[in-house]
Amino acid sequence: MDEWDEEETSTPVALSTQPASCDGPEKLFSNGGGQERSWNAENGDSGWGRGGRGRGRGGGGGFKSAFISGDDENGNEGWKSSRGRGGFRGRGGRGRGKGFGSGDDDDGESNGADGGYENGFSGRGRGGRGGRGGFSRGGAAGGRGDFGGGYRTKDEDVFAKGSAGDGQVADDGDNKPRVTYVPPPLPEDEDSIFAHYESGINFDKYDDIMVDVSGSNPPQAIMTFEEAALCETLNKNVSKSGYVKPTPVQKHGIPIISAGRDIMACAQTGSGKTAAFLLPILQKLMSDGVAASRFSELQEPEALIVAPTRELINQIYMEARKFSFGTCVRPVVVYGGISTGHQLREVERGCNVLCGTPGRLLDVIGRGKVGLSKLRYFVLDEADRMLDMGFEPDMRRLVGSPGMPSKEERQTLMFSATFPEEIQRLAADFLRTDYLFLAVGVVGGACTDVEQKFVQVSKFSKREQLLDILKTTGTERTMVFVETKRNADFIATFLCQEKVPTTSIHGDREQREREQALGDFRSGKCPVLVATSVAARGLDIPDVQHVINFDLPNNIDEYVHRIGRTGRCGNTGRAVSFYDMEADSQLAPSLVRVLSRAQQEVPSWLEESAFSGGGSAGSNLPRKGFNSTDSRKGGAFQDHSSVSSQPAAQTAADDEEWE
Ligand SMILES: Nc1ncnc2c1ncn2[C@@H]1O[C@H](COP(=O)(O)OP(=O)(O)OP(=O)(O)O)[C@@H](O)[C@H]1O
């Protein structure tokens, strides 16, 4: 029996996080298992039994939020009880932070830790800065998923949450939570594999977008897929996917990659970046006769694709699976929240294109099941996110993994809709010096097919405003973004109680629940999805007509990605953002700029807010004539005000609620 099989046969201690769907909002905060007692903020009892994810704050500060984790208020207890093998060591000093040192925890939300991941890989991120208040991956014997927490509503009711027994997380007795969830098998029929939505009325307008390729000797762009000279099967698969002509990022990106060049590409949300990198990679592998072999114990993929969230990497994998349908090239996906054993068995069946989130990739490589010596392509989707403070250490670890070809010997491809200049400079470390920078339209610009509206609100009127809007949207698919996981549950519950079929997705939900939520949203069973930033980037969900920023993010790039969940591939969409003068004014200058560049009406009050919002506002107003944005040109532009010029993770880390 394999090592990982063995691990997973021990009796699972079933845990679950808070489910949020209209199947029963009343379930949301009930103690599902009844075995554990929650921390009760009212009477000060501490949790016992499997007391929840340790969520400590450094500096011994009390946990003031209404949402109380199962640990002692200052995190000490959580820390003490969590010293398992994978003991987390907070970096110390910066207070706050959830030291959840799981390498698997690989989402857009911060959940990581700096140290202590037993096999030498750290979880990512911000969380681990919690001084004393961290907790181990081994996690408080209460492990992840057992939320011994409570939720205190405005009127101070406390709902206890506990375990529910879904068999997803096991404890091996070594205080190390183990994920045993295996997702249902994927449909194999062609109709499902090639199911797609139609490109929209504005698809042809892509041709008018300004494109700038900088760097030496860029190859000629292609105008049609025929010019890409794809293998017959690949060509058929492209047609079956409903692709008639390439989008600009494909017209330029495909020949650049096919010519063997490194690329840093920035193109607006929903404009086909995924196929821009997948098609030339698959074409090369197919024309070279690469074929997956199940007979090798060590799998050595030719391409490695990394993305920041589980749902996004799964989506990329599904695209790779679609385009390689009927060929010998085999993509595989690995990401957290799913049984590692299951994923390793998939890898063992043959793997040419390995898609993964950073933590899980490091894990499978560390286990010696995947070798990198044959690697030719290293792809970072949402590259600016992959290189910001949250993920950069993992990326460095990844390129430093045994056998990883040097940047001279591999091709490195980076794609995003946003690319802050300082991240571009960092990214250059991973690229050959002669990389090409491809800018389609305004770097960091919002999709022009999204109508952007702003509504001034006070923090207390948001819920009513949301309800009003949702009453007019009816059953149209709407994503509602909030800043915190607890607020995601709270708003989802509120909407359910108001009879709006709603589900939610965020990093504290088990993977099974996240998949269910996305499935219910896609199918229309729940036309409203309340989400944290975990769903802000890359997700391509058909028919999302509306995005509502219930809470504005504190970073302009995040805003651009969020509203890009609608208005995709030439379709139109609407984004409505609640603007709270007290909380959001720091974002005003960047918002004004994004709106004007996307030819949207700028409300006068927003402009005023931008001007009055401090010294930086004026200098951040729109600049005319801006287009090219390659940082090597000397940083002529930046669409990043003092607010947004920090990488997302950095700003987010300063937000107590962004976990
Ligand atoms: N040439 C094409 N013709 C028709 N549809 C396309 C074409 N290229 C991509 N699409 C479709 O457009 C949608 C958006 O593509 P994709 O998800 O790759 O966008 P993206 O640029 O990566 O967006 P994001 O920045 O949000 O990650 C997908 O459904 C994809 O299948």
The ligand as a MOL file (V3000), in Angstrom:
LIG
                    3D

  0  0  0     0  0            999 V3000
M  V30 BEGIN CTAB
M  V30 COUNTS 31 33 0 0 0
M  V30 BEGIN ATOM
M  V30 1 N -11.2070 32.7840 -29.5410 0
M  V30 2 C -12.2460 32.5680 -28.7670 0
M  V30 3 N -13.4890 32.4760 -29.3160 0
M  V30 4 C -14.5650 32.2530 -28.5330 0
M  V30 5 N -14.5190 32.1050 -27.1880 0
M  V30 6 C -13.3100 32.1960 -26.5980 0
M  V30 7 C -12.1250 32.4280 -27.3480 0
M  V30 8 N -11.1010 32.4600 -26.5020 0
M  V30 9 C -11.5970 32.2490 -25.2700 0
M  V30 10 N -12.9230 32.0930 -25.3250 0
M  V30 11 C -13.8340 31.8840 -24.1780 0
M  V30 12 O -13.8860 33.1140 -23.4720 0
M  V30 13 C -14.0780 32.8750 -22.0780 0
M  V30 14 C -13.0610 33.6500 -21.2840 0
M  V30 15 O -11.7670 33.1230 -21.4980 0
M  V30 16 P -10.6950 33.0170 -20.3360 0
M  V30 17 O -11.3150 32.4300 -19.1260 0
M  V30 18 O -9.4890 32.3640 -20.8930 0
M  V30 19 O -10.4280 34.5680 -20.0760 0
M  V30 20 P -9.2480 35.2390 -19.2630 0
M  V30 21 O -8.6820 36.2850 -20.1520 0
M  V30 22 O -8.3040 34.2220 -18.7480 0
M  V30 23 O -10.0430 35.9390 -18.0800 0
M  V30 24 P -9.5860 36.3060 -16.5750 0
M  V30 25 O -8.6900 37.4900 -16.6720 0
M  V30 26 O -10.8510 36.6070 -15.8770 0
M  V30 27 O -8.8650 35.1110 -16.0490 0
M  V30 28 C -13.9810 31.3680 -21.9160 0
M  V30 29 O -15.2810 30.8450 -21.8170 0
M  V30 30 C -13.3060 30.8940 -23.1770 0
M  V30 31 O -13.6520 29.5710 -23.5130 0
M  V30 END ATOM
M  V30 BEGIN BOND
M  V30 1 1 1 2
M  V30 2 1 2 3
M  V30 3 2 2 7
M  V30 4 2 3 4
M  V30 5 1 4 5
M  V30 6 2 5 6
M  V30 7 1 6 7
M  V30 8 1 6 10
M  V30 9 1 7 8
M  V30 10 2 8 9
M  V30 11 1 9 10
M  V30 12 1 10 11
M  V30 13 1 11 12
M  V30 14 1 11 30
M  V30 15 1 12 13
M  V30 16 1 13 14
M  V30 17 1 13 28
M  V30 18 1 14 15
M  V30 19 1 15 16
M  V30 20 2 16 17
M  V30 21 1 16 18
M  V30 22 1 16 19
M  V30 23 1 19 20
M  V30 24 2 20 21
M  V30 25 1 20 22
M  V30 26 1 20 23
M  V30 27 1 23 24
M  V30 28 2 24 25
M  V30 29 1 24 26
M  V30 30 1 24 27
M  V30 31 1 28 29
M  V30 32 1 28 30
M  V30 33 1 30 31
M  V30 END BOND
M  V30 END CTAB
M  END
